[in-house]
Amino acid sequence: MSNFIIRKVAVLGAGVMGAQIAAHCANADVPVLLFDLPAKDGKPNAIVDKALADLKKLDPAPLATKDRAAFIDAANYGADLEKLRECDLIIEAIAEKMEWKQDLYAKVAPFIRPDANFASNTSGLSINALAEGMPAALRGRFCGIHFFNPPRYMSLVELIATRDTDAAMLDALESWLTTRLGKSIVRAKDTPNFVANRVGVFSILAVMHHTARLGLGFDEVDGLTGPLIGRPKSATYRTADVVGLDTLAHVIGTMQATLPDDPWHAHFKVPEWLQALIAQGALGQKTRAGIYRKEGKQIQVLDLKTQGYRPSAGDVIPAVETMLKTKDPVERFALLAASELLEAQFLWAVFRDVFHYCAVHLGDIADNARDVDLAMRWGFGWSQGPFETWQAADWSEIAKMVRLDIEHGRAMAKVPLPAWVFERRGVHEAGGSYSATTKALKPRSTLPVYERQLYPEQVLGEAPSERGETLWENDGVRLWTRPDQDARIGILSFKSKQHAIGDEVLDGLLEAMARAERDLDGVVLWHPAPFAVGANLHQVVAACKAGQFDALERTVAKFQRASMTLKHAQVPVVTAIQGMALGGGCEFAMHSAHRVLALESYVGLVEAGVGLIPAGGGSKEFALQAHYAAQKAAGGDVFPFIQNSFQTIAMATVAKSALEAVQLGFAKATDDIVFHAQELLYVGIRRARALHEAGYRPPQVQRAVTVAGRNGIATCELMLVNMAEGGFISPYDYKVAKAAATALCGGEVETNARVPEQWILDVERALFVDLLKQEKTQQRIAHTLETGKPLRN
């Protein structure tokens, strides 16, 4: 399987999941055939055509850029089955009905090439039972490949083998899914609902059970089961609305039908209130009403006592919030378990029952405890998996407390904890994670693809990752290497909160680059997300309050010097970006020799949001882009190439993917886009090495840049006048945007004048400092720091 190549994918089923799986393959430059039934009326592919049109409207967007849809071709089972022979991987994603899936398998099997691979995206049906509905010759190349919704954003994919699945094929498919589609893989056993849904849905059922038992409100429970306990903001009941109440009921029904011997089986049922909502067609977010609904601007929640809706509050009582914010997990759980407050009793009961369930079923559902914990992180957004949470809170003490609750009938099931629980002090160790099946520690996968993840996501108790060798550091940055990867490629990492760029980072970067030019072959600017949220606004506010505008101008000049140092360094600088790269972070990226971007990179010059303009060289870089484009174009006028950049800066547009960052000019088409963020550093090191080996030469500082000048500024102003008259921008927005136009156009000079790069830097710096002196800009910065939101004053 060394030459496992996927040139084309077919997805069978153009519903929500099928269409979005197709979209994510298209994001990765994999052509896709998207199949569904032929339409009864009109065009045969009308069902798929509608699904493709809907992809462009969804938020969050399944497509990294809308033009990715061009990689997806519509097809139908009536006329296009022959086209399946073109495909190397076929993914079935139709409704969760065994007979429907097996009927489809019988129909498509004759058209699947002998070397192609076939998979089902079932969320819980038996993979072995599904395989029985296909020819024996195809079974070795069949498996489960369960994406989580939405497929672009959810990291988890569960891979499930049948008893006949070829092991080498499964390894190759795992490697392809990891690197090409950026997925995090858990190998699941062929049990109902597999790993994440089995634990996640049980957790939801436990929450529902204890909500009813203690008479709590749905919004109150969501306040308790969200970020305060390391879960997503949507918590429990909002998550149910997002998933779809009918979908949740279906998954619960699968557990009820397929797990008759489960000790918790009595709880595998859809509550009456949930059945009633589904009967009314209130299915959650997709029908705009479910457990929650929106009336005007007000969010309302279902109240079971009145059988109607009331305004949602979701406040957590201070005493319980204090318990949950206790840093020591041992103390935190002791407080919850001992408290007489209903909300604390509720939380302890939910944690207890999930711990209990996972311990009893570990051997049934997963190869080891690490797979359970990572599945819950990647599939449900938990900050820690259930076993990690238990282990952090004192494994032995929690085990005793759970046993006591079982013996006194307080737990949801009477089954005792397995004996292994009391024989251990946890499940995660440096040597691996516990397997209840083999009664031994299981190390991580040794597939070669994981050698690309230099800092894989770890669970509590694992051996710490390689720290690397520090070459030099200050309070702001660390210059270091990974000698096991390349001892002469430096890694430059920011140490500041959210990697904000302040004086200590700028000083550190300048010193680190001087050392790199002397001692190294290249530099990778990398640290975990966010890449950088921009300038350190706290430092800026303090200097403004003290009236230290001369010092601020010196800092801006230093910022520009840092950007130019990255660009003109004698060694190649590769910027490896994941998450937000905003303001100065974006400018550093624009000045680098090369960029390696995770697909989920959110890049932009957002200074206008706080009443400023880019002044770390970002305006200058867009002016340079216009200059180079005009040189290639007939006529040589630069303004047509300034127009889009002006709108991008004035509207503080942020690219919502790495592909969009290329479209907006923050990155280049020749840059690398990596789908698995854990591979960024690996790729960055090798790209820096390749640039060095190719005889890297830095670009020269331009002495004559053609700029748009006064006419360009005036044309930008015409756009602003129209926006102001339409009420889209305030008078102060106008002032800030005109400053952006002035910087982009090279200042008040003649149209198509030729100026040096430094001239443009001087213009943007002067305009930036002038805006800093304005009260409205200072108000905007203060408001953003206080609320995290922009102020339109």
Secondary structure in CASP SS format (residue, H / E / C, confidence):
PFRMAT SS
TARGET T0000
AUTHOR 0000-0000-0000
METHOD secondary structure of the structure
MODEL  1
M C 1.00
S C 1.00
N C 1.00
F C 1.00
I C 1.00
I C 1.00
R C 1.00
K C 1.00
V E 1.00
A E 1.00
V E 1.00
L E 1.00
G C 1.00
A C 1.00
G C 1.00
V H 1.00
M H 1.00
G H 1.00
A H 1.00
Q H 1.00
I H 1.00
A H 1.00
A H 1.00
H H 1.00
C H 1.00
A H 1.00
N H 1.00
A C 1.00
D C 1.00
V C 1.00
P C 1.00
V E 1.00
L E 1.00
L E 1.00
F E 1.00
D E 1.00
L C 1.00
P C 1.00
A C 1.00
K C 1.00
D C 1.00
G C 1.00
K C 1.00
P C 1.00
N C 1.00
A H 1.00
I H 1.00
V H 1.00
D H 1.00
K H 1.00
A H 1.00
L H 1.00
A H 1.00
D H 1.00
L H 1.00
K C 1.00
K C 1.00
L C 1.00
D C 1.00
P C 1.00
A C 1.00
P C 1.00
L C 1.00
A C 1.00
T C 1.00
K H 1.00
D H 1.00
R H 1.00
A H 1.00
A H 1.00
F H 1.00
I E 1.00
D E 1.00
A E 1.00
A E 1.00
N E 1.00
Y C 1.00
G C 1.00
A C 1.00
D C 1.00
L H 1.00
E H 1.00
K H 1.00
L H 1.00
R H 1.00
E H 1.00
C C 1.00
D C 1.00
L E 1.00
I E 1.00
I E 1.00
E E 1.00
A C 1.00
I C 1.00
A C 1.00
E C 1.00
K C 1.00
M H 1.00
E H 1.00
W H 1.00
K H 1.00
Q H 1.00
D H 1.00
L H 1.00
Y H 1.00
A H 1.00
K H 1.00
V H 1.00
A H 1.00
P H 1.00
F H 1.00
I C 1.00
R C 1.00
P C 1.00
D C 1.00
A C 1.00
N E 1.00
F E 1.00
A E 1.00
S E 1.00
N C 1.00
T C 1.00
S C 1.00
G C 1.00
L C 1.00
S C 1.00
I H 1.00
N H 1.00
A H 1.00
L H 1.00
A H 1.00
E C 1.00
G C 1.00
M C 1.00
P C 1.00
A H 1.00
A H 1.00
L H 1.00
R H 1.00
G C 1.00
R C 1.00
F E 1.00
C E 1.00
G E 1.00
I E 1.00
H E 1.00
F E 1.00
F C 1.00
N C 1.00
P C 1.00
P C 1.00
R C 1.00
Y C 1.00
M C 1.00
S C 1.00
L E 1.00
V E 1.00
E E 1.00
L E 1.00
I E 1.00
A E 1.00
T C 1.00
R C 1.00
D C 1.00
T C 1.00
D C 1.00
A H 1.00
A H 1.00
M H 1.00
L H 1.00
D H 1.00
A H 1.00
L H 1.00
E H 1.00
S H 1.00
W H 1.00
L H 1.00
T H 1.00
T H 1.00
R C 1.00
L C 1.00
G C 1.00
K C 1.00
S E 1.00
I E 1.00
V E 1.00
R E 1.00
A E 1.00
K C 1.00
D C 1.00
T C 1.00
P C 1.00
N C 1.00
F C 1.00
V C 1.00
A H 1.00
N H 1.00
R H 1.00
V H 1.00
G H 1.00
V H 1.00
F H 1.00
S H 1.00
I H 1.00
L H 1.00
A H 1.00
V H 1.00
M H 1.00
H H 1.00
H H 1.00
T H 1.00
A H 1.00
R H 1.00
L H 1.00
G C 1.00
L C 1.00
G C 1.00
F H 1.00
D H 1.00
E H 1.00
V H 1.00
D H 1.00
G H 1.00
L H 1.00
T C 1.00
G C 1.00
P H 1.00
L H 1.00
I H 1.00
G C 1.00
R C 1.00
P C 1.00
K C 1.00
S C 1.00
A C 1.00
T C 1.00
Y H 1.00
R H 1.00
T H 1.00
A H 1.00
D H 1.00
V H 1.00
V H 1.00
G C 1.00
L H 1.00
D H 1.00
T H 1.00
L H 1.00
A H 1.00
H H 1.00
V H 1.00
I H 1.00
G H 1.00
T H 1.00
M H 1.00
Q H 1.00
A H 1.00
T H 1.00
L C 1.00
P C 1.00
D C 1.00
D C 1.00
P C 1.00
W C 1.00
H H 1.00
A H 1.00
H H 1.00
F C 1.00
K C 1.00
V C 1.00
P C 1.00
E H 1.00
W H 1.00
L H 1.00
Q H 1.00
A H 1.00
L H 1.00
I H 1.00
A H 1.00
Q C 1.00
G C 1.00
A C 1.00
L C 1.00
G E 1.00
Q H 1.00
K H 1.00
T H 1.00
R C 1.00
A E 1.00
G C 1.00
I C 1.00
Y E 1.00
R E 1.00
K E 1.00
E E 1.00
G C 1.00
K C 1.00
Q E 1.00
I E 1.00
Q E 1.00
V E 1.00
L E 1.00
D E 1.00
L C 1.00
K C 1.00
T C 1.00
Q C 1.00
G E 1.00
Y E 1.00
R E 1.00
P E 1.00
S C 1.00
A C 1.00
G C 1.00
D C 1.00
V C 1.00
I C 1.00
P H 1.00
A H 1.00
V H 1.00
E H 1.00
T H 1.00
M H 1.00
L H 1.00
K C 1.00
T C 1.00
K C 1.00
D C 1.00
P H 1.00
V H 1.00
E H 1.00
R H 1.00
F H 1.00
A H 1.00
L H 1.00
L H 1.00
A H 1.00
A H 1.00
S C 1.00
E C 1.00
L C 1.00
L H 1.00
E H 1.00
A H 1.00
Q H 1.00
F H 1.00
L H 1.00
W H 1.00
A H 1.00
V H 1.00
F H 1.00
R H 1.00
D H 1.00
V H 1.00
F H 1.00
H H 1.00
Y H 1.00
C H 1.00
A H 1.00
V H 1.00
H H 1.00
L H 1.00
G H 1.00
D H 1.00
I H 1.00
A E 1.00
D C 1.00
N C 1.00
A H 1.00
R H 1.00
D H 1.00
V H 1.00
D H 1.00
L H 1.00
A H 1.00
M H 1.00
R H 1.00
W H 1.00
G H 1.00
F H 1.00
G C 1.00
W C 1.00
S C 1.00
Q C 1.00
G C 1.00
P H 1.00
F H 1.00
E H 1.00
T H 1.00
W H 1.00
Q H 1.00
A H 1.00
A C 1.00
D C 1.00
W H 1.00
S H 1.00
E H 1.00
I H 1.00
A H 1.00
K H 1.00
M H 1.00
V H 1.00
R H 1.00
L H 1.00
D H 1.00
I H 1.00
E H 1.00
H C 1.00
G C 1.00
R C 1.00
A C 1.00
M C 1.00
A C 1.00
K C 1.00
V C 1.00
P C 1.00
L C 1.00
P C 1.00
A H 1.00
W H 1.00
V H 1.00
F H 1.00
E H 1.00
R C 1.00
R C 1.00
G C 1.00
V C 1.00
H E 1.00
E E 1.00
A C 1.00
G C 1.00
G E 1.00
S E 1.00
Y E 1.00
S E 1.00
A C 1.00
T C 1.00
T C 1.00
K C 1.00
A E 1.00
L E 1.00
K E 1.00
P C 1.00
R C 1.00
S C 1.00
T C 1.00
L C 1.00
P H 1.00
V H 1.00
Y H 1.00
E H 1.00
R H 1.00
Q C 1.00
L C 1.00
Y C 1.00
P C 1.00
E C 1.00
Q C 1.00
V C 1.00
L C 1.00
G C 1.00
E C 1.00
A C 1.00
P C 1.00
S C 1.00
E C 1.00
R C 1.00
G C 1.00
E E 1.00
T E 1.00
L E 1.00
W E 1.00
E E 1.00
N C 1.00
D C 1.00
G C 1.00
V E 1.00
R E 1.00
L E 1.00
W E 1.00
T E 1.00
R E 1.00
P C 1.00
D C 1.00
Q C 1.00
D E 1.00
A E 1.00
R E 1.00
I E 1.00
G E 1.00
I E 1.00
L E 1.00
S E 1.00
F E 1.00
K C 1.00
S C 1.00
K H 1.00
Q H 1.00
H H 1.00
A C 1.00
I E 1.00
G C 1.00
D H 1.00
E H 1.00
V H 1.00
L H 1.00
D H 1.00
G H 1.00
L H 1.00
L H 1.00
E H 1.00
A H 1.00
M H 1.00
A H 1.00
R H 1.00
A H 1.00
E H 1.00
R H 1.00
D H 1.00
L C 1.00
D C 1.00
G E 1.00
V E 1.00
V E 1.00
L E 1.00
W C 1.00
H C 1.00
P C 1.00
A C 1.00
P C 1.00
F C 1.00
A E 1.00
V C 1.00
G C 1.00
A E 1.00
N C 1.00
L H 1.00
H H 1.00
Q H 1.00
V H 1.00
V H 1.00
A H 1.00
A H 1.00
C H 1.00
K H 1.00
A C 1.00
G C 1.00
Q C 1.00
F H 1.00
D H 1.00
A H 1.00
L H 1.00
E H 1.00
R H 1.00
T H 1.00
V H 1.00
A H 1.00
K H 1.00
F H 1.00
Q H 1.00
R H 1.00
A H 1.00
S H 1.00
M H 1.00
T H 1.00
L H 1.00
K H 1.00
H H 1.00
A C 1.00
Q C 1.00
V C 1.00
P C 1.00
V E 1.00
V E 1.00
T E 1.00
A E 1.00
I E 1.00
Q E 1.00
G E 1.00
M E 1.00
A E 1.00
L E 1.00
G C 1.00
G H 1.00
G H 1.00
C H 1.00
E H 1.00
F H 1.00
A H 1.00
M H 1.00
H C 1.00
S C 1.00
A C 1.00
H E 1.00
R E 1.00
V E 1.00
L E 1.00
A E 1.00
L E 1.00
E E 1.00
S E 1.00
Y E 1.00
V E 1.00
G E 1.00
L C 1.00
V C 1.00
E H 1.00
A H 1.00
G H 1.00
V H 1.00
G C 1.00
L C 1.00
I C 1.00
P C 1.00
A C 1.00
G C 1.00
G C 1.00
G H 1.00
S H 1.00
K H 1.00
E H 1.00
F H 1.00
A H 1.00
L H 1.00
Q H 1.00
A H 1.00
H H 1.00
Y H 1.00
A H 1.00
A H 1.00
Q H 1.00
K H 1.00
A C 1.00
A C 1.00
G C 1.00
G C 1.00
D C 1.00
V C 1.00
F H 1.00
P H 1.00
F H 1.00
I H 1.00
Q H 1.00
N H 1.00
S H 1.00
F H 1.00
Q H 1.00
T H 1.00
I H 1.00
A H 1.00
M C 1.00
A C 1.00
T C 1.00
V E 1.00
A E 1.00
K C 1.00
S C 1.00
A H 1.00
L H 1.00
E H 1.00
A H 1.00
V H 1.00
Q H 1.00
L H 1.00
G C 1.00
F C 1.00
A C 1.00
K C 1.00
A C 1.00
T C 1.00
D C 1.00
D E 1.00
I E 1.00
V E 1.00
F C 1.00
H C 1.00
A H 1.00
Q H 1.00
E H 1.00
L H 1.00
L H 1.00
Y H 1.00
V H 1.00
G H 1.00
I H 1.00
R H 1.00
R H 1.00
A H 1.00
R H 1.00
A H 1.00
L H 1.00
H H 1.00
E H 1.00
A C 1.00
G C 1.00
Y C 1.00
R C 1.00
P C 1.00
P C 1.00
Q C 1.00
V C 1.00
Q C 1.00
R C 1.00
A C 1.00
V E 1.00
T E 1.00
V C 1.00
A C 1.00
G H 1.00
R H 1.00
N H 1.00
G H 1.00
I H 1.00
A H 1.00
T H 1.00
C H 1.00
E H 1.00
L H 1.00
M H 1.00
L H 1.00
V H 1.00
N H 1.00
M H 1.00
A H 1.00
E H 1.00
G C 1.00
G C 1.00
F C 1.00
I C 1.00
S C 1.00
P H 1.00
Y H 1.00
D H 1.00
Y H 1.00
K H 1.00
V H 1.00
A H 1.00
K H 1.00
A H 1.00
A H 1.00
A H 1.00
T H 1.00
A H 1.00
L H 1.00
C C 1.00
G C 1.00
G C 1.00
E C 1.00
V C 1.00
E C 1.00
T C 1.00
N C 1.00
A C 1.00
R E 1.00
V E 1.00
P C 1.00
E H 1.00
Q H 1.00
W H 1.00
I H 1.00
L H 1.00
D H 1.00
V H 1.00
E H 1.00
R H 1.00
A H 1.00
L H 1.00
F H 1.00
V H 1.00
D H 1.00
L H 1.00
L H 1.00
K C 1.00
Q C 1.00
E H 1.00
K H 1.00
T H 1.00
Q H 1.00
Q H 1.00
R H 1.00
I H 1.00
A H 1.00
H H 1.00
T H 1.00
L H 1.00
E H 1.00
T H 1.00
G C 1.00
K C 1.00
P C 1.00
L C 1.00
R C 1.00
N C 1.00
END
